[in-house]
Amino acid sequence: MKCNFCGTDMAKGIGILHAYRDGTVYSFCSRKCETNMLKLKRKPQKVKWTARYHEEKAIRMHGKEKKEKAVKKEQVKAKTTRAERKAKREEKKKAIKAKKKAMRKGAKPKKAEKKAGVSAPKAATPQKAKKGAE
């Protein structure tokens, strides 16, 4: 027999048995397992000291390893040389610089124009009326 909570093997006649009217029988190796499952309603897959937790973890890790292997295969297929990666990085940097330059042109007048006194016309601002001048 195995404990329904932690999964340890038990000899016959050892442990606690719970039989319900619907026919389900739970066997526990200790009071600790019984309380965790019935009173505290914990799931054995989420309690770290149980065998079920370690089984679930192994299944999760196995799936993770498969994903990692697939990713590595894709990386090997799309392997590029160092020079190609560097050229691609430089292109991105140039594109970003060009965008920033275009934004600056539209937002601010050039330094040469400022020195010459030529600037874009400012929008007319409403002037406040003076007191008593009405």
VEXVOVO-875938 format. One record per atom (N, C-alpha, C, O, CB): residue in one letter; x, y, z. Coordinates in steps of 0.001 Angstrom, whole numbers, plus 500000, padded with zeros to 6 digits. Glycine has a CB too. Layout:
BEGIN
AXYZ...
***
This chain:
BEGIN
M500833498811500000M500000500000500000M500872501244500000M501994501251500507M499056500003501208K500323502283499421K501027503566499399K500193504605500114K498964504538500127K501331504016497951C500881505571500711C500195506693501357C499569507549500250C500226507868499258C501191507547502255N498313507913500423N497625508714499403N498156510139499326N497917510822498330N496136508745499685F498865510603500340F499373511973500321F500834512026499890F501160512628498868F499214512612501693C501710511399500664C503140511556500358C503669510501499394C504699510720498756C503941511506501633G502983509352499274G503388508350498299G504385507339498806G504920506570498007G503949509013497127T504665507301500112T505608506318500640T504941504953500733T503730504855500935T506137506754502021D505746503895500583D505230502529500701D505015502191502176D505823502541503036D506204501506500040M503902501499502447M503594501089503819M503329499590503830M502836499025502855M502367501877504386A503662498962504942A503341497547505120A501869497431505517A501286498393506017A504269496884506199K501272496272505300K499872496088505672K499711496224507180K500556495775507953K499354494714505197G498608496852507582G498328497001509011G498984498223509629G498803498477510820G498779495776509745I499732498976508862I500390500170509390I499727501395508779I499388501386507595I501926500156509089G499537502444509562G498972503678509055G497501503817509402G496962503049510199G499157503755507568I496859504802508796I495471505128509077I494660504969507797I495089505418506734I495338506567509646L493493504337507887L492605504170506737L491349504990506945L490780505010508037L492250502682506518H490918505669505889H489655506410505908H488792505851504789H489161505937503617H489882507967505741A487642505277505142A486720504741504132A485467505606504134A484904505892505191A486364503230504414Y485041506017502963Y483860506863502844Y482691506067502281Y482886504985501727Y484154508081501955R481486506590502418R480266505903501973R480262505653500467R479727504649499997R479037506718502358D480864506577499717D480859506414498258D481853505355497784D481923505065496589D481173507740497588G482612504782498696G483512503684498348G484975504074498236G485824503205498041G483081503089497070T485288505341498353T486696505752498263T487396505459499584T486840505659500664T486816507264497907V488623504982499469V489421504653500657V490731505420500566V491449505334499569V489679503102500774Y491027506158501602Y492293506877501697Y493149506206502754Y492678505904503850Y492069508380502033S494405505977502419S495335505416503393S496465506420503606S496995506994502654S495891504028502918F496819506617504865F497860507579505222F498906506897506081F498582506033506897F497262508799505961C500148507280505900C501231506679506671C501354507321508050C501830506682508988C502552506804505915S500935508565508182S501072509255509463S499960510281509640S499203510574508715S502445509937509565R499884510812510842R498898511847511147R499213513120510341R498315513873509962R498881512154512677K500485513330510099K500926514497509332K500288514495507939K499759515515507497K502470514519509215C500337513362507255C499755513250505910C498240513386505959C497634514027505101C500140511910505264E497635512771506980E496176512828507114E495699514266507291E494771514707506613E495712511970508301T496333514988508198T495917516376508444T496137517253507229T495290518082506896T496670516954509632N497258517077506572N497537517899505391N496484517705504308N496077518668503659N498917517572504833M496043516474504111M495097516221503029M493656516518503429M492933517179502684M495210514787502574L493234516040504589L491815516144504940L491456517453505638L490453518079505292L491429514992505823K492249517871506604K491902519083507353K492391520353506648K491645521320506496K492492519015508761L493648520330506226L494229521531505608L493960521598504102L494180522630503468L495735521569505861K493487520495503547K493106520405502127K494236520839501189K494026521575500225K491871521262501866R495429520360501502R496578520661500650R496682519641499534R496270518489499675R497877520689501470K497239520085498432K497437519182497301K498856518627497370K499814519387497510K497185519913495938P498994517297497273P500331516702497398P501312517190496333P502524517165496551P500226515199497325Q500796517636495178Q501689518108494117Q502359519429494491Q503378519793493904Q500915518271492809K501793520151495467K502335521460495820K503139521459497119K503726522477497484K501216522449495933V503170520315497822V503919520216499072V505268519578498756V505320518461498240V503133519384500154K506363520283499062K507691519905498578K508221518580499106K509037517948498435K508648520966498927W507793518140500275W508358516914500830W507649515645500353W508014514559500804W508311516976502328T506670515727499477T505962514541499008T506591513983497730T507276514693496995T504489514867498767A506341512700497488A506871512058496279A506163512594495037A506775512717493976A506711510521496363R504888512911495167R504133513437494016R504704514766493540R504732515037492339R502651513610494379Y505158515592494472Y505761516876494108Y506979516620493227Y507150517264492193Y506157517694495378H507820515681493639H509043515407492885H508736514785491522H509451515037490552H509958514482493687E507673513971491443E507267513411490155E506813514520489208E507202514546488041E506141512377490347E505988515433489718E505495516550488901E506657517429488439E506699517887487297E504469517395489696K507600517649489362K508754518484489034K509577517850487915K510038518540487005K509631518706490280A509757516534487990A510513515829486955A509813515967485603A510468516161484579A510682514335487325I508491515869485602I507731516009484358I507895517416483798I508104517594482598I506236515696484592R507799518434484691R507955519824484239R509343520065483671R509496520708482633R507691520797485393M510360519540484364M511738519760483921M512002519051482592M512742519565481753M512730519269484990H511403517880482398H511588517147481152H511031517952479984H511651518024478923H510910515765481228G509863518555480179G509271519397479142G510125520618478862G510253521049477716G507873519827479545K510713521178479924K511562522359479785K512812522020478975K513249522805478133K511952522914481172E513389520832479241E514580520411478509E514280520271477023E515100520648476186E515114519088479067K513098519727476687K512726519580475280K512665520939474605K513147521108473485K511377518857475146K512056521927475304K511941523265474740K513319523868474518K513580524480473482K511106524167475654E514210523688475513E515556524248475403E516301523635474225E517014524334473505E516342524023476701K516135522314474026K516798521653472906K516293522196471574K517070522399470641K516580520141472975A514981522430471493A514401522963470256A514945524359469965A515252524690468820A512860523001470351V515060525166471005V515584526520470835V517032526468470365V517431527231469486V515475527318472151K517825525562470954K519227525446470552K519349525019469095K520221525505468374K519959524449471452K518466524098468654K518501523662467263K518218524826466333K518871524982465301K517493522536467023E517229525653466709E516897526820465887E518078527781465824E518362528361464776E515654527540466443Q518765527945466957Q519912528845466982Q521028528332466077Q521693529114465397Q520428529012468412V521227527029466071V522266526456465223V521906526644463755V522774526959462941V522467524962465540K520620526452463405K520186526635462021K520398528071461560K520848528310460439K518714526251461869A520075529024462426A520154530435462055A521486531050462482A521558532244462773A518995531211462679K522513530250462518K523813530725462980K524386531738461991K524463531481460789K524788529544463169T524782532879462515T525374533922461684T526792534188462140T527168533862463266T524537535215461735T527563534776461267T528941535069461628T528986536329462478T528029537101462537T529819535227460370R530098536510463119R530269537671463995R530179538971463209R529594539948463677R531609537595464726A530753538979462026A530749540179461190A529323540554460772A528967541732460736A531628539964459944E528508539528460455E527115539796460066E526332540411461224E525570541360461040E526427538498459595R526534539851462423R525830540399463599R526254541834463869R525426542679464211R526097539533464845K527547542110463717K528058543454463957K527487544439462931K527114545558463285K529597543458463907A527421544026461671A526870544886460622A525395545184460893A524942546313460705A527037544224459238K524659544183461328K523243544368461637K523071545358462779K522188546214462732K522586543026461992R523917545245463816R523876546179464949R524138547604464499R523463548537464933R524897545777466012E525131547766463620E525476549097463112E524312549701462329E524036550896462444E526728549024462222E523629548874461533E522470549359460780E521379549867461721E520769550911461486E521913548245459877K521149549113462781K520127549526463749K520507550857464386K519667551742464541K519937548448464839K521786550993464755K522245552235465378K522066553418464428K521633554493464843K523719552112465799K522398553216463159K522245554291462174K520778554681462009K520453555864461899K522831553862460819A519905553693461992A518471553975461846A517961554775463041A517173555705462874A517668552662461701I518400554422464225I517981555140465434I518496556571465406I517765557505465737I518485554418466701K519758556745465008K520330558093464922K519571558945463913K519316560125464158K521814558024464539A519213558353462787A518478559093461757A517109559525462279A516667560644462020A518315558235460483K516445558646463008K515139558999463590K515269560162464557K514484561109464518K514522557790464310K516279560079465432K516493561141466418K516802562463465733K516316563514466148K517630560767467374K517615562405464681K517982563617463943K516749564243463304K516575565461463345K519038563301462865A515901563418462718A514677563921462090A513762564561463129A513129565581462854A513937562785461360M513689563976464307M512851564539465370M513399565892465817M512640566829466064M512770563570466574R514741565985465919R515356567244466341R515120568343465311R514870569491465679R516859567053466571K515195568008464040K514996569004462979K513616569622463067K513473570837462927K515197568373461599G512617568821463292G511245569310463346G510962570084464620G510108570971464612G510282568159463227A511642569782465708A511313570387466993A512092571674467278A511515572634467788A511569569397468090K513387571712466961K514210572863467324K514825573517466084K515163572827465123K515316572438468299P514971574850466102P515700575497465004P517196575242465153P517683574986466254P515412577023464973K517917575312464044K519349575054464072K520099576169464777K519585577280464906K519881574879462664K521315575881465236K522125576867465946K522469578057465045K522480579202465496K523411576217466474A522749577778463772A523117578854462837A521954579831462686A522168581041462614A523517578273461450E520750579326462638E519587580193462507E519396581033463760E518995582193463673E518332579369462226K519676580463464914K519529581207466172K520516582367466212K520163583477466611K519746580275467392K521753582107465799K522771583149465826K522420584277464869K522637585445465194K524138582570465475A521890583962463716A521546584960462716A520298585746463122A520016586798462549A521332584295461360G519559585245464095G518360585937464542G517125585510463785G516042586048464017G518540587412464410V517264584566462896V516110584079462142V515525582911462925V516229581957463254V516507583650460673S514262582991463213S513622581883463918S512217581704463389S511686582560462681S513603582125465444A511643580616463731A510281580336463282A509341581303463986A509558581627465154A509878578849463569P508293581775463297P507377582725463936P506642582065465095P506189580923465008P506367583277462912K506538582832466194K505864582306467374K504374582564467251K503936583506466590K506426582940468668A503625581722467890A502175581887467867A501809583100468704A502427583363469736A501453580613468390A500795583842468253A500377585041468983A499742584640470307A498879583764470365A499386585887468139T500192585304471367T499645584997472689T498721586133473098T499056587299472891T500781584789473746P497600585828473658P496680586912474088P497294587689475232P497850587111476166P495298586340474518Q497189589005475152Q497750589860476187Q496681590162477227Q495493590277476924Q498312591167475581K497143590285478448K496220590566479537K495845592049479526K496679592912479252K496840590167480897A494627592315479817A494187593721479876A494655594328481188A494602593688482239A492630593839479738K495112595570481111K495592596257482313K494399596758483114K493346597083482567K496541597435481946K494595596811484412K493539597333485286K493377598821485079K494369599543484980K493847597034486761G492194599275485016G491907600700484898G491987601219483476G491604602363483233G492847601472485753A492469600426482520A492573600872481142A491300600560480356A491250600779479145A493775600224480472E490316600073481006E489094599708480323E488312600869479890E487247600708479295E488269598870481161
***
